[in-house]
């Protein structure tokens, strides 16, 4: 299987997982269970305690040792049959019921263990991934679009607009964002709903993130402007809009896509930093940034490595995004050669004789 | 970024502890180790050096100005006081003064100074140094932060030299536990500072760039070298005046090196790798993970029991909220209801906080008096068990009604408010999460708002723009006098309603009266009765909810003898002169 196909399958899997988070998550991500803090990931097996084969999977539940914190007995685990496609009610609000992929008779199976408050890590991973991807993808998209527009305008139009825009970019990069963020938090009312906080989080990251890609894209636009095909297009009287749309944009698209894929993981990390200032995603919503911020201590590495689950979930996802972006940029109809072909159509009718440029 | 943040109000000896990684001020309730090291028959071995990590660099070496943890830790090793509170017994003991007499009216203290004592540069110590030091602390022009400590009812203590080794202190009024005031008041070398203090401001004296030769003190160690950003090395003070039982001069150690490690995890790793011999103020997380590391057998973990620090849920009862949005007026209306506050208290599972946030290294509280000041705790008050039916009954009696899963007030408004917490403090944001969860049982929708520490502090102490907040406070002393600024309506840590010009409620007026009365009563039994009444009033009114008091957790190298946690400054290192290596 080619890497592109692997990437496509991975993207599809993640998309399905996040779209149907309510189904794939096995518990409410905010449901606290004081009796099961830091429960290690639970296994399933197909043999009963007497060794007989059991078609219905059995969840191996280790019992907490009384008097010790987060210690679970290795002897005689309870074997609880898993039930599939179960309707469960939220403990806090019985009116909302979700169809879950599986459950046990008195609660949820913890396939990826639990965190410090006994919340299910798998469910938090699924719900958190959905929000994180939503935030970072929309922020990256916004930042890339702004960067592309600024890059093309600065790279193609005259030196005045160019230097004005680039000074703006430099000013933006020089702003002490830390203090600005604190000011933003101070302006926001405390009582803003968590989803507003998440939207602000995306907005803030886009506002910070556009400057660097804009500089890179401006350089590429500048280079493209010097190229023979743009010179020719100008010579044939093509409008700036036409040149931007049909010559610069296609030439910059692969670079913009690369910038986009670089921004996404950056913004996921940025979300962790924003949580630190009280601008990120807050309870009861959950995000990967939140989860990783909570796992930023030695004991998470030494004793509770399953808290790092978002990292393991991120690696294949970023891999897939990179491959996907890479392939789609080279395969896209908007590549350099396709542009030149497109460009050929135009001058052929207008320019008589031999084309000055050969490809 | 992760330096401990003990925000200090030194004037009142009551510290607001809002740390980036839960700081713990430390106590002596571990007799096993502390007894052994304080037992004079047990003699230590001379030599060796000790590596201690500090979460931040000291800001100054001037003991008069030292207010952050790092500066105070280091200056306490370099200096000595006249009388010292024995951290193990919590009693005042002689230090540079060998004995003291109190006049019959309790207003005059006469101290006999130890003879033959020299500063670390070899210059003899006399009564002139004592008078000079107290003048530095008391001179209004110098503006020493601890000056307020030595003011009683706004009037300064008067210091008179009666002879080369005799000094008298006159208090304007009788003052309970006045001998405790001497602890931490450093005696400065007059010969080095007197000429400079005339021309320079206090803050330009003994800074980090002052050459070690120009700094002298009466403590067990003296400054050897300082590498900015890296470490500060102290060496044995050859003139130190304390001896062990066998007549050998203390301290045992040749050198103490303080290195600056900005975060707790790095500190724990340095410790595990053997580069650091002692860490205090551990969080429960790090305490557990240190024992899980491969080098665990060379480590002696110390659980010092509860300290003076405690976590609380603060209600915003401030009358002077800056720009009051309508919603704030509404939430304050709920918080002003005594039944509402009591009901919230009844919904809190303190045991869950102890178990989940502090991994069982904490105790549930009923008043701000932690077990570290046990003699002063009101024995009649017991921690409240969660009791939802009673809480709902209380709410119903105050006009609230539960419909479905939501609580409504008398005017039909849905009851919801925010819980502010410092985002960098895992323990406090964890507590906020658990509280919000507990309050759902009452139908109360509490939204946790983690926020960066500085804006947190700004909202609590200045703009008063918050509903409720989870925070930690720490008393500066085991004696109730250390809590004055919390209880008095005009105290600067009276956080639930700051800047009351006069008591806002009848019970507050009563608390003010009782606290002021106990201040001037010298009979301990009588003080206890007064302070018990303060606690009884608190437990009925609950202007803030006392939640839990975390234990003082520390870890030391197994072969290091001497360290014992204590709740008073500077924690374990108070006993530094008696530390020694067993092999």
Contacts between the chains, C-beta under 8 A, distances in Angstrom:
chain1	res1	chain2	res2	distance
A	32	B	433	7.6
A	32	B	434	7.1
A	32	B	437	4.9
A	34	B	349	7.2
A	34	B	352	4.7
A	34	B	355	6.6
A	34	B	356	6.0
A	37	B	355	7.5
A	37	B	356	5.4
A	69	B	288	7.4
A	69	B	355	6.8
A	69	B	359	4.2
A	69	B	360	5.2
A	70	B	359	7.2
A	92	B	405	7.4
A	92	B	440	5.5
A	93	B	405	6.2
A	116	B	356	6.1
A	116	B	357	7.8
A	116	B	430	6.7
A	117	B	356	5.7
A	117	B	430	7.4
A	117	B	433	6.6
A	117	B	434	7.0
A	117	B	437	8.0
A	118	B	356	7.7
A	182	B	452	6.3
A	182	B	454	7.3
A	182	B	455	6.0
A	185	B	451	6.6
A	185	B	452	6.9
A	185	B	455	6.2
A	186	B	455	5.8
A	189	B	325	7.5
A	190	B	418	4.9
A	190	B	420	7.0
A	190	B	449	5.2
A	190	B	451	8.0
A	190	B	465	7.2
A	190	B	466	6.7
A	190	B	467	7.5
A	191	B	327	6.4
A	191	B	418	5.8
A	191	B	447	7.2
A	194	B	447	7.5
A	275	B	423	6.6
A	275	B	450	7.1
A	276	B	423	5.5
A	276	B	424	6.5
A	276	B	452	6.7
A	277	B	423	7.0
A	277	B	451	7.5
A	277	B	452	4.5
A	278	B	423	5.2
A	278	B	449	6.5
A	278	B	450	5.2
A	278	B	451	3.5
A	278	B	452	5.6
A	278	B	455	7.3
A	282	B	447	7.6
A	282	B	448	6.3
A	282	B	449	6.4
A	282	B	450	6.3
A	283	B	433	5.9
A	283	B	436	6.8
A	283	B	447	7.5
A	283	B	448	4.5
A	294	B	426	7.5
A	297	B	264	7.7
A	297	B	265	6.0
A	297	B	283	7.8
A	297	B	285	5.2
A	297	B	286	7.2
A	297	B	289	7.9
A	297	B	426	7.0
A	298	B	264	7.7
A	298	B	265	4.2
A	298	B	268	5.4
A	298	B	269	7.1
A	298	B	285	7.1
A	298	B	286	6.0
A	298	B	289	4.8
A	299	B	285	4.4
A	299	B	286	6.8
A	299	B	288	5.9
A	299	B	289	3.8
A	299	B	292	7.6
A	302	B	289	4.4
A	302	B	292	5.1
A	302	B	293	6.5
A	303	B	288	6.8
A	303	B	289	5.7
A	303	B	292	5.3
